[in-house]
Amino acid sequence: MEKSNPNIRMKNYEEMISIVVPVYNASDFIEKTIGFVQAQSYTNWELLLVDDCSKDNSCEIICHYEKQDPRIRLLRQTKNQGAAMARNRGISEACGRYLCFLDADDIWEKDKLKCELEFIRSKNAGFVFMGYEFADEAGNGLNRIVHVPESITYRQALKNTTIFTSTVMIDMKKIDKQDVFMPDIASEDTATWWTLLRKYGEAYGLDLNLVKYRRSANTLSSNKLVAIKRIWGLYRKHEGLGLFKSIYCMVFWAVRAVLRRV
């Protein structure tokens, strides 16, 4: 049985940010990931680390920090179900008004939460995202920065998957939590952003680079074909687009995906 954290629940809901991190065999990164959150200049947050039955010592590392910081909570899945279900577990237990996602190997600069919270409030928005930089496996920035548009609609997002999960912030007073739960499919995060845009209208982009997307060299090329298959599947199965509409969107998606990596 999971232990509750009364200190978190007593905090000001209107000001608190819930951060959901899916964890699976992340012992190489998870200590630094927790450190990136603890170093944030905005301090009213809860960190929900959802372990998806890791086989390494990820849980032991998290438990150490959980004992020291009441804002940190370890949630354990009873069986391995993948990142989507891990995120959904975190979403279901989130106590804050604002919701963010952070992948276990990605990097946040110290003002990420502060700047994004100011931005979402200034826009009176339910859904915002920001720019980011590609990084190598060691976390070093590669000076390949992805700039984001001021806003994006559902139709635009079909052709431009620029919304990166670790940059998203959602206002749970404006977006129904049920709509944020991710489907158990490939590219579940992209499917979720499309669902939110289709239902709630545009999202706003903060063109500020405070996030690093860590990628290892040996996965950059092998993931291209997988990504194409996943996006095609989203067009045809999840969104129900016709053949020619899917091809049209895919062409734009492919060009922009290449430009993001140049």
Buried (B, 14 or more C-beta within 10 A) or exposed (E): EEEEBEEBEEBEBEEBBBBBBBBBBBBEBBBEBBEBBBEBEBEBBBBBBBBBBBEBEBBEBBBEBBEEBEBBBBBBBEEEBBBBBBBBBBBBBBBBBBBBBBBBBBBBBBBBBBBBBEBBEEBEBBBBBBBBBBBEBEBEBEEEBBEBBEBBEBEBBBBBBBBBBBBBBBBBEEBEEEBBBBBEBBBBBBBBBBBBBBEBEBBBBBEBBBBBBBBEEEEEEEEBEEBBEBBBBBBBEBBEBEEEBBEBBBEEBBEBBEEBEE
